[in-house]
Amino acid sequence: GFVDLGGHTPADQKNVLADHGMIVLFQPFTGKWTQILGVFASKGNVKAPTLAKIILETTVLAEKAGLFVDCITCDGASWNRSMWRLFGIQGSPSHVRSSTKHPVDPKRQLYFLSDFPHLLKNVRNGFVGKGYLTPAGHVHIGI
């Protein structure tokens, strides 16, 4: 198919063949069901500014439909981390910010989380690759 990011499709990509797919999925904290909220096709990864607009629009529409969107979860790919920064999400040894004002209800926060399986993969890759410096010394897994 062709690139289709809804109303966020860049004019120069409207007739370009897509090579990536992206879904926006709602999963409640309780319950065993999920609901696909959007399906998108892109050429390469969706750039952070466009991704932020899609996340914002999807959150607003889901809330208007009666769902409560409390957090956005995605893997730690560079374009997702760039999207987080557009929402003011950041982490450093001296400052952590994992939420922003909710776009629908200013009394709530909208949290941004990295999914657990990808966090585990990153920790594993760190041990296998460079290792980690700990108070007990350098920890590394040689494979």
C-alpha positions, -999 to 999 in steps of 0.1 A, spaced: 0 0 0 8 37 0 19 59 28 -11 68 49 -7 87 81 -43 101 79 -44 139 80 -7 139 89 6 124 56 32 147 41 22 159 7 54 146 -9 46 111 4 9 107 -6 17 84 -36 48 67 -21 48 30 -14 49 22 23 74 -1 38 65 2 75 33 -3 95 23 12 128 -7 6 150 -20 26 179 -35 2 204 -56 7 236 -52 -18 264 -69 -11 297 -51 -16 330 -77 -42 339 -94 -66 316 -81 -89 289 -92 -70 258 -75 -45 234 -88 -22 208 -69 -10 178 -74 28 175 -54 35 143 -35 17 116 -9 37 96 15 30 68 48 49 63 80 50 43 106 44 70 99 53 106 73 79 114 92 111 124 88 124 159 67 156 151 42 135 131 42 108 157 35 133 184 5 147 165 -9 112 159 -5 103 196 -21 136 207 -50 132 182 -56 95 191 -55 103 228 -81 130 225 -104 109 203 -101 79 226 -110 100 256 -140 115 238 -151 80 231 -151 72 268 -117 55 272 -93 67 298 -58 71 284 -33 74 312 -1 64 296 16 60 262 38 29 260 63 23 232 97 8 226 129 29 231 135 35 194 152 69 187 121 83 169 99 74 200 124 90 224 124 121 201 86 121 203 89 119 241 111 150 241 85 169 222 62 163 251 89 173 276 97 138 287 133 134 298 156 115 321 190 123 335 208 115 367 196 149 381 161 153 366 134 128 355 101 139 339 79 110 328 46 128 323 30 159 309 -4 176 314 -32 155 299 -45 170 267 -81 164 276 -82 167 314 -57 193 329 -62 177 364 -46 145 351 -11 136 338 -3 117 307 26 93 314 51 80 289 66 45 295 90 22 277 77 -13 273 92 -39 297 104 -65 271 125 -39 253 139 -26 286 151 -61 294 166 -65 259 185 -32 263 199 -44 297 209 -77 282 226 -60 253 244 -37 277 258 -67 296 268 -85 264 282 -54 247 301 -29 269 290 -40 303 282 -17 333 303 0 358 291 -8 394 304 0 428 319 -36 428 336 -30 395 329 -36 358 302 -62 351 302 -78 316 290 -110 300 314 -123 274 297 -142 246 
